[in-house]
């Protein structure tokens, strides 16, 4: 697998701080481009803690630069979930309130209609 074919490479491995040397499945070896001579760090594509730990221990002044770089490169992942809407444009909470209101009305109407006794007087 060529390095250029990898999708979703973590920001820390994009070449700004670390340059990927090899990838074997999920395992990755990358060189720190700030170390002289360059130091190889092993880690995973899904967990970048080894690379971040190297930055914080060996290059503490670069941690804020990495955080800023990460903010500018990565789209925000977390945030409030979008509320879904039904076919009438109501959100989940509004739909639930509407359903409860209809259920109460149904129960009142059903109770009134079933408890009323109709008397027919025949002569």
C-alpha positions as CSV (number, residue, x, y, z in Angstrom):
1,X,0.0,0.0,0.0
2,X,1.5,3.3,-1.0
3,X,1.6,6.0,1.5
4,X,-0.3,8.4,-0.8
5,X,-3.2,5.9,-1.0
6,X,-3.9,6.1,2.7
7,X,-7.1,7.9,3.6
8,X,-7.8,9.6,6.9
9,X,-4.2,10.0,7.9
10,X,-4.2,11.6,11.4
11,X,-3.2,15.3,11.3
12,X,-0.1,14.7,13.4
13,X,1.2,12.4,10.7
14,X,0.5,14.8,7.8
15,X,4.2,15.8,7.4
16,X,4.1,19.0,9.5
17,X,5.6,17.3,12.6
18,X,6.1,13.7,11.6
19,X,6.9,12.1,8.3
20,X,5.6,8.5,7.7
21,X,8.3,6.0,7.0
22,X,6.3,2.8,6.9
23,X,2.8,1.5,7.4
24,X,1.9,-2.1,8.2
25,X,-1.8,-2.6,8.6
26,X,-2.7,-0.2,11.4
27,X,0.9,0.2,12.7
28,X,2.9,3.1,11.5
29,X,6.5,4.3,12.0
30,X,7.2,8.0,11.5
31,X,10.2,10.3,11.8
32,X,10.0,13.4,13.9
33,X,11.0,16.2,11.6
34,X,11.8,18.5,14.5
35,X,14.5,16.2,16.0
36,X,18.1,16.4,14.9
37,X,18.9,13.8,14.0
38,X,15.4,12.6,13.1
39,X,14.0,10.2,15.6
40,X,11.6,7.3,14.6
41,X,8.5,6.9,16.6
42,X,6.2,3.8,16.4
43,X,2.4,4.1,16.8
44,X,-1.0,3.4,15.3
45,X,-3.1,5.2,12.7
46,X,-6.1,5.1,15.1
47,X,-4.3,6.1,18.3
48,X,-1.8,8.9,18.0
49,X,-0.8,9.2,21.7
50,X,2.8,8.0,21.1
51,X,3.4,10.9,18.7
52,X,1.6,13.5,20.9
53,X,3.6,12.2,23.9
54,X,6.9,12.6,22.0
55,X,5.9,16.2,21.1
56,X,5.0,17.0,24.7
57,X,8.1,15.5,26.2
58,X,10.8,16.4,23.7
59,X,9.3,19.5,22.0
60,X,6.9,21.0,24.6
61,X,7.0,24.4,22.8
62,X,5.4,22.8,19.7
63,X,2.4,21.4,21.5
64,X,0.4,24.6,21.1
65,X,1.5,24.8,17.4
66,X,0.3,21.3,16.9
67,X,-3.1,22.1,18.5
68,X,-3.5,25.2,16.3
69,X,-2.5,23.2,13.2
70,X,-5.0,20.5,14.2
71,X,-7.8,23.1,14.5
72,X,-7.1,24.6,11.1
73,X,-6.7,21.2,9.3
74,X,-9.4,19.0,10.9
75,X,-13.1,19.8,10.5
76,X,-14.8,19.9,13.9
77,X,-15.8,16.4,14.8
78,X,-17.8,17.0,17.9
79,X,-20.7,19.3,18.4
80,X,-24.4,19.2,19.2
81,X,-26.2,16.6,17.3
82,X,-28.7,17.8,14.7
83,X,-32.2,17.1,15.7
84,X,-34.0,15.2,13.1
85,X,-37.3,16.4,11.8
86,X,-40.4,14.5,10.8
87,X,-42.3,15.0,7.5
88,X,-44.1,18.0,9.0
89,X,-40.8,19.7,10.0
90,X,-41.2,18.9,13.7
91,X,-38.2,18.0,15.8
92,X,-38.2,14.8,17.9
93,X,-39.2,16.6,21.0
94,X,-42.0,18.5,19.3
95,X,-43.3,15.3,17.8
96,X,-43.3,13.6,21.2
97,X,-45.3,16.5,22.7
98,X,-47.8,16.3,19.9
99,X,-48.1,12.5,20.3
100,X,-48.7,12.9,24.1
101,X,-51.3,15.6,23.5
102,X,-53.2,13.4,21.0
103,X,-53.0,10.4,23.4
104,X,-54.5,12.4,26.2
105,X,-57.3,13.7,23.9
106,X,-57.9,10.2,22.7
107,X,-58.1,8.8,26.2
108,X,-60.6,11.5,27.3
109,X,-62.8,11.0,24.2
110,X,-62.6,7.2,24.6
111,X,-63.4,7.4,28.3
112,X,-66.4,9.7,27.7
113,X,-67.8,7.7,24.8
114,X,-67.5,4.4,26.6
115,X,-68.9,5.5,30.0
116,X,-71.9,7.3,28.6
117,X,-74.8,5.0,28.6
118,X,-77.4,5.6,26.0
119,X,-81.0,4.8,27.1
120,X,-83.6,4.3,24.5
121,X,-87.2,4.4,25.8
122,X,-89.6,2.5,23.7
123,X,-93.4,2.9,24.1
